[in-house]
């Protein structure tokens, strides 16, 4: 499995497991965004490995909903900017569902 590191919000392949682990353990740098909407939480993070093996470009970011009607729904992304967009899309969807 190829690992990836995040440097200045850019994704790079990493063959050095020690460097990958050091990068992975920097939780604040991996957190794209977290939004709380009542009991629901939307969390977007850099995962450090391709969530769908063989997928190119690698899907190394994950946006996930915790609790509520969309609990467990996931959007995967390949870049920081796409992850930010996925996060906002999920937040907007949850807000829309609250009013309909």
N, C-alpha and C positions, 0 to 999 in steps of 0.2 A: 504494500500500500504506500502510495506517495503521500507524504505529509507536506503541509504548506505553512508558511509563516506570514504574518501580517506586519509590514513595516510601512509606517506613514500611510495607513489605510490602503496599501497596495498588497496584493497577494503574490507570493513567490514560492516556487517549489523548494523543498528543503530535504536533503538527504541526511543531514546531521541530526540524529535523534536528540542529542543533548541540547542543541540550539532550538529544535522544535519544542521540546519539553519546557525549556526556559520561556520561550515565547508563549506557549499555551498557558502557562501558569500565571501570566500577567493578565488576570481577569478583567481589569478595568479597560485595558487596551483592546480586548476582544469584544467587549460589550458595545454594540452599535447603538441600541436604544431599548429602554423599557418604558412601557406606558401602562398605568393602572386605570381601569374603567370600572368603578364599582368593585364587584368581586372578580372581574376578569383581568388577566394580565396578558399583555403582548410583549414578548421578549425576542430581541434579534441579536444574535451573537455570531462571531467567527468561530467555526468548529475546528479548523486546522487540518481537515482531511476531506476528500471528496465524498459527499453524502450519497451519491449515486455512482458507484464505481463504473468506470468506462465513459462517463459523461464528459464531454468536452464542450465548452470550458468547464472546469471542475466546479461543482456546486458546494462551496465551502462555507456559506453563510446559511443560517437557519432562523426563520421567523416562526414563532410558535405561540399559539393561544393556550392559556391555562385557565380552566374553569369556564362556566357558562355554556351557551348553546354551541359554540365552536371549539370547545375544549379538544385539544389534540390536533387541530388543523395546523398544517405546516406549509410554508412557502420556502423554497430553497433558492439561493441566489449565488452568482459567481463573483460579484464585486461589491465593494462597500456601498457605492451609490445605488446599485440595484437592491441591496439589502435595505437601505433607507427607504426606497420607494416601496418595497414589499411591506415594510413595517407600517408605513403610512396607509397603504391600501388596506391592511388588516384592521388598523384602528378606525379608518373611515367606514369599513364594512360593519364593524361592531356597533359604531354609533348609529349607522343607518338602521341596523336591525333593532336597536332600542326604540326607534320612533315608528316602526312599521309592524 
